[in-house]
Amino acid sequence: MTAYLDPLAQSESLRRPFLGAILVHASVLTMAVSWSWIAARNQISLGDPNATPGASIPINIVRGIPLAPAQTVVQNPVANDSRSSVPMPPPEAKAKATPKVEEAPDAVALPGPNAKKSERKAPERKFRPYVPERDNQIYASKGMGVNTSSFTGLQPDAFGVGIGVGPGTAFGAGYGWYVEALQRRVGEQWQKELLQIGNDVRTAPRSVVSFDIQRDGSLRSIKLRQSSGVSAVDFAALRAVTNANPVPALPPGLNRSSVTIEVWFELKR
């Protein structure tokens, strides 16, 4: 059997660690001394080294301070005007006077650039010859009026649309021109709607539609008052009034904000 060795019982030499510690401390001490010597040698000292600490510093007044010698100023040719070395061109010779040309006695003088332009006169307006007024001729500033109660619209057969006018109606007897414009407006839309009705429907009784005309000509409250018995004709009449919206504005002389009228539509092919 091998003998058991106790590591704590063995002796260890301390010579090498001791010498190493001495060498390290000596190196650190040498570096510290060397750095202090270098720093003290390169130190910048100001003032009198023999001055007493805390003593006052005298200030002497001098008569003048010598200035530095003047420097030679180099002129910048870009920022300053310089003389050009290019020779100047010779002076231009004076233009010779243009010889005068004698005009022929029969020559016509042409207008010069400063001559005044001739003003053109506007052509005279020619009016038609005066026609003396007749004894029975009457002038009016208003449109066509209606004097009979039997008037029921302008050319109802041409449009198939009729509007009642005359005494007892919304427009009375003095606004025939407005009724004509209204009938023409609604009648054009009625003729377009007739194309949508089948050819099998040739005739139909009258279809009456009522509506309100506002002051600006817009239409409201469009209703079917009397049916023709044919739904296609009734719907065509309602669409004709709706598509005619807006109509001409109410006449200025009509002192009403809105007017309710009835328009009848008749189908005849």
Helices and strands as residue ranges (DSSP letters): G 7-9, H 15-41, H 156-159, E 161-163, H 176-194, E 203-214, E 219-226, H 231-243, E 258-268
